[in-house]
Amino acid sequence: MEDTMTYSEQLLDAIEKHDFSQDKILLKKALDHDQPEILASLAENLTDYGFTDLSKDVYRALIAKFPNEDLFKVYLAEILLNDGQDDDGLSLLYNISPNSDAYLESLLVQADYYQTNGLFETAKDKLLQALKLAPEEDAVKFGLAELEFNSGQYEEALAHYKDLIKRQDTFGEVNLIQRLFQTEAKLGQYEEASQVIKKHSNAILDIDSKYQAGLVMLSVGDDDQAIKYLDEVIDQSPDYVNAYPLLAQAYQHKHDDDQVLRSAQAGLAYNELDETLYSMGAMAAANLQDFKTAEDLLQKGLEIAPDNSDLRLQLSNLYLHERKYKENNALFEKLDDDSIEPQAHWNLAVSYENLDESDKAKSEFLLAYPEFQKNPDFLKQMIYFFNTEPNSSEIVKQLLDKYLAIVPSDEEMQDLANRLQ
């Protein structure tokens, strides 16, 4: 059987069997005896197998035999560029005449090289030249669309994707449906993006497309569809951690605290660094009156992210609700006043007031005052506190004036103001 095989076939067979003892010998025999079309196929297979040094030898031999066959130069140049031999690869490509049948292929390889190296304008110039040569060539249109999408030129990319999608849903390994609705979403056209998703739901198969679809549907307020796609993502890959916050958010919109909590806890099992999930899960647990779980989540979140002021304030609010005033104060005891936000000062004021530490409560109310001086709830609470403090009638009058300017119909506060006249 072996003697009926070409030398090219024998070389590929040996490589597949991991026998590299005769690769140089077989390559030389192939170059000396095999037909050109066999050698062209050999070079392509060697490149696919990753044996680019051997495939370069084959292409160089073919170029020597057929110096006018520029397509071999393009294939060799592409390998050289991929192997980091940029000058040699570009030299081959730039020496291909615009009149050559391989000039279009040369432009596409150049465009890919320049795009890979971040030279988007040069890459686009090459692709526009290619489009003039082949205005109906989908490979060129796809190359332009991808370059424009990756460089933020979404309007231009959208036109090309819309054209391509008339003829196919995918190009190579790229899902054009995903690209289309992603591009519309990038342009802020969420409604249009959602319509694409609904129209082509059967084409949204890969996991990233489903995630992006979930994100878009969430953006247009279609929570049920968002949940559908995000559930499919998680079913397909439970460690797709970015899906969990979006899923929890969709359930938040539906006021389904059980599912919010479940989604948050499931997501944290795969990514304990997701600070958003600690917050969302704790909020849902508190709504369910499961304060222990809410506390546990927020405490764990602060262990992971001790500088997260939002989590600290959320836990502070929870402690106040549970009347755990000492625990609340302990949250802030190691922080400077400058590091404590106004709402936290208000919370501390409430804690100290309930712990009968009036001087500290007074200080915290005054620190919170600049931020909340137009907040009727804060002003009323401050009025109640200072009205029990000695020598505070003038402060109470000033606070009442501010409060009644906002809520003139509050008869209780109006009566207090009248008594202090």
Secondary structure as UniProt FT lines:
FT   HELIX           2..4
FT   HELIX           7..16
FT   TURN            17..18
FT   TURN            21..22
FT   HELIX           23..33
FT   HELIX           36..49
FT   HELIX           52..65
FT   TURN            67..68
FT   HELIX           70..82
FT   TURN            83..84
FT   HELIX           86..94
FT   TURN            98..99
FT   TURN            101..102
FT   HELIX           103..116
FT   TURN            117..118
FT   HELIX           120..133
FT   TURN            135..136
FT   HELIX           138..150
FT   TURN            151..152
FT   HELIX           154..164
FT   TURN            165..167
FT   STRAND          170..171
FT   TURN            172..173
FT   STRAND          174..175
FT   HELIX           176..186
FT   TURN            187..188
FT   HELIX           190..199
FT   HELIX           201..203
FT   HELIX           207..219
FT   TURN            220..221
FT   HELIX           223..236
FT   TURN            238..239
FT   TURN            241..242
FT   HELIX           243..253
FT   TURN            254..255
FT   HELIX           257..270
FT   TURN            272..273
FT   HELIX           275..287
FT   TURN            288..289
FT   HELIX           291..304
FT   TURN            306..307
FT   HELIX           309..321
FT   TURN            322..323
FT   HELIX           325..332
FT   TURN            333..334
FT   HELIX           337..339
FT   HELIX           342..354
FT   TURN            355..356
FT   HELIX           358..372
FT   TURN            373..374
FT   HELIX           376..387
FT   TURN            390..391
FT   HELIX           393..406
FT   TURN            408..409
FT   HELIX           411..419
//
